[in-house]
Amino acid sequence: MMPIKAKVMIADDEERLRITLGRRLTTRGLDVTTLASGQEAIEKLMSDSFDVVLLDLRMPGMSGLETLARIKEVDPSVEVILLTGHASVDAATEATKLGVYDYLLKPCPVEEIILRIESACERRRERGKMTRRQNA
């Protein structure tokens, strides 16, 4: 597996998951920021850029879908991976319409999350190259 140097935000109200996943991704060389709510995620994204956001679907206050819509307004190029313990075809369909990159069920092995982050970063890089080529 190739090492990646991605900037990742984890937005999840579940503190234990946030801290544990954040540590595990950091030990793999990722630059990780953890936040407890959708509102915090939006505020952070307005002042900082990220490659990938790991976003909980169900959070108090702003839901994951609401947060996803706002993230795409603030930075359409960021890739968002939804994490949920509550699978729903309706939520997956809505998330796809809003531009989600991927949708993972909790609990998810950290290796699987890392593979999805790498894939999302690769897509982001490719889109960046395509944009530069079009402007050249």
C-alpha positions in Angstrom: 0.0 0.0 0.0 1.4 3.4 -1.0 1.6 6.0 1.8 -0.7 9.0 1.4 -0.3 12.5 2.9 -3.9 13.5 3.0 -5.6 16.1 5.1 -8.6 14.4 6.7 -11.4 15.7 8.8 -13.5 13.4 11.0 -16.8 14.8 12.0 -18.6 12.5 14.4 -20.5 13.1 17.7 -19.3 9.7 19.0 -16.2 10.7 21.0 -14.7 7.3 21.3 -14.9 6.6 17.6 -13.6 10.1 16.7 -10.5 9.8 19.0 -9.7 6.1 18.2 -10.1 6.6 14.4 -8.2 9.9 14.5 -5.2 8.2 16.3 -5.2 5.2 14.0 -5.2 7.4 10.9 -2.5 9.7 12.3 -0.2 6.7 12.9 -0.7 5.9 9.2 0.7 9.3 8.3 -2.5 11.2 7.7 -3.0 14.8 8.9 -6.2 14.4 11.0 -8.6 17.0 12.5 -11.5 15.7 14.6 -14.7 17.6 15.3 -17.9 16.7 17.2 -20.6 18.3 15.0 -21.6 19.3 11.5 -21.6 22.9 12.6 -18.0 22.6 13.8 -17.0 20.9 10.5 -18.5 23.7 8.4 -16.8 26.4 10.5 -13.4 24.6 10.2 -13.8 24.1 6.5 -14.4 27.8 6.0 -10.9 28.6 7.4 -9.0 25.4 6.4 -8.9 23.0 3.5 -9.2 19.2 3.6 -8.8 16.4 1.0 -11.4 14.1 2.6 -14.1 14.5 5.3 -15.3 11.4 7.2 -18.8 12.4 8.2 -21.2 10.7 10.5 -24.7 10.5 9.1 -26.6 10.8 12.3 -25.5 13.6 14.6 -27.5 15.9 17.0 -28.1 19.4 15.5 -27.1 19.5 11.9 -27.5 16.0 10.3 -24.9 14.4 8.2 -26.9 15.1 5.0 -27.3 18.7 5.9 -23.6 18.9 6.7 -22.7 17.2 3.4 -24.8 19.8 1.5 -23.1 22.7 3.3 -19.6 21.2 2.8 -20.2 21.0 -0.9 -21.3 24.6 -0.9 -18.2 25.7 1.0 -15.7 23.5 -0.9 -17.1 21.4 -3.8 -13.7 19.7 -4.4 -13.5 18.1 -1.0 -14.4 14.3 -1.0 -16.8 13.2 1.6 -17.2 9.7 2.9 -20.3 9.1 5.0 -20.0 6.7 8.0 -23.2 5.3 9.5 -24.4 2.6 11.8 -27.9 3.1 10.3 -28.0 2.0 6.7 -30.8 3.5 4.6 -31.4 3.4 0.9 -33.1 6.8 1.1 -30.1 8.3 2.9 -27.6 6.7 0.4 -29.7 8.0 -2.5 -29.9 11.5 -1.1 -26.1 11.5 -0.2 -25.3 10.5 -3.8 -27.4 13.4 -5.1 -25.5 15.7 -2.8 -22.1 14.5 -4.1 -20.9 12.0 -1.5 -17.8 10.1 -2.6 -18.6 6.9 -0.6 -20.8 5.5 2.1 -19.5 3.1 4.8 -21.2 1.1 7.5 -20.0 1.3 11.1 -18.1 -0.5 12.4 -15.7 -0.5 9.5 -12.2 -1.9 9.6 -9.6 0.9 9.6 -7.8 -0.7 6.6 -11.0 -0.3 4.6 -11.4 3.3 5.7 -7.8 4.0 4.6 -8.4 2.4 1.2 -11.4 4.6 0.7 -9.4 7.7 1.7 -6.7 6.8 -0.7 -9.2 6.3 -3.5 -10.9 9.6 -2.7 -7.6 11.4 -2.8 -6.7 9.8 -6.1 -10.0 11.0 -7.5 -9.4 14.5 -6.1 -5.9 14.5 -7.7 -7.2 13.3 -11.1 -10.0 16.0 -11.1 -7.3 18.6 -10.2 -5.2 17.5 -13.2 -8.3 17.6 -15.5 -9.1 21.1 -14.3 -5.5 22.3 -15.0 -5.5 20.6 -18.5 -8.8 22.3 -19.4 -7.4 25.7 -18.4 -4.1 25.2 -20.2 
